[in-house]
Amino acid sequence: MKKALSIIIALSILAASVFPVYAGILGKDGYLVTGSREAELLWEQGLFLGSDGTFRLDEPLTRLEAAVMLTRLLGAENDARAQQNAHPFSDVPDWANIYVGYLYQNKLSQGISDKEYGAADNVTVNQYFTLMLRALGYSDGIDFSWDSAAQAAVSLEIVTPCECDDFVAESRFMRNSAVIISYAVLYSQKKGTDTTLLETISLPGKPMGEMPVATLFAKDPPAEGSGGQGGQGGQTGQSSGAAYISTIGGFSLLGDTTIMIKVTCTASGSVTVKASSGSSSAEVTADMVSGKVYTINFEVGADAMGALSGGGSVSMVNQTITFTTSSGSTQSKSVFGVKPTIKSAQVTDVD
């Protein structure tokens, strides 16, 4: 039976001339999970911990979990523990009182009523962006409207229009979207300054123990033919959940406008490749067969070609394909620099 998976490819030429290409894995109910690399990076900083050995990226984010995330992004978890602020809500579990109390007393988050926080309710995309914009010092009702907070984040170049469209289109706001947004916010400038949020907070640091996996599915994927993906090999350092593609070679520059990478398919299916940068995007769908080699060509602007014309390398770790120039410098995807113009994407069977 044919399996369908979208491989989301977001191209950004950064200040250090590095841009990543993201590939998703399948999670619960066939949900396409992206954001695993952002989750891992936030975990290493002590900002996103997961539970029971998994980040649960294929599950909705609750209002309570959003409160915890905001407190940590503010670098305020230790203050919250020390202050033990009170709040009036009856539906907050004991362990979370410090987070909700801190946000409530600092007027950063309110309840859904005088007595209920709505702790178990799913947070919406605009509610989450509202919290994140508050972390950067923006005020809803003054700098933006809470019900269009996602669009405000685009205007502030925290996320791209294409990313925003994906977040808004989801029927439920998911934990993987939350980590992508949170990581972008961490490297965004605070209101009226040239200083990023990361530069203003103290990081808890890397937690003890083993890093969680993206989803329970990725931790224990079903066998081929049972509705999930098959096994994966040849990619050191990747999550145990199978990816549909993995890189096998470097990139090539074709003419003045095309970047080509070679990939191998690790589980058969219909693959949609989507390239996006700012408001420009292109996508193409191709049937791929496990074990076969393919090329993916991206027609881009001169800015992308210029950044890579001096040579470099391509690698894939934890579902992230990264192009690096010969200088070897690296930066996060969330550091905004010059973005290429995406003109088209093409997949060709070369095996």
Secondary structure, 3 states (H helix, E strand, C coil): CCCEEEEEEECCCCCCCEEEEECCEECHHHCEECCHHHHHHHHHCCCCCCECCECCCCCECEHHHHHHHHHHHCCCHHHHHHHCCCCCCCCCCHHHHHHHHHHHHCCCCCCCCCCCCCCCCECCHHHHHHHHHHHCCCCECCCECHHHHHHHHHHCCCCCHHHHHHHHHCCCCEHHHHHHHHHHHHCCECCCCCCEHHHHCCCCCCCCCCCCECCHHHHCCCCECCCECCCCCCCCCCCCCCCCEEEEEEEEEECCCEEEEEEEECCCEEEEEEEEECCEEEEEEEEECCCCEEEEEEECCHHHHHHHCCCEEEEEECCEEEEEECCCCCCCCCCCCCCCCCCEEEEEECC
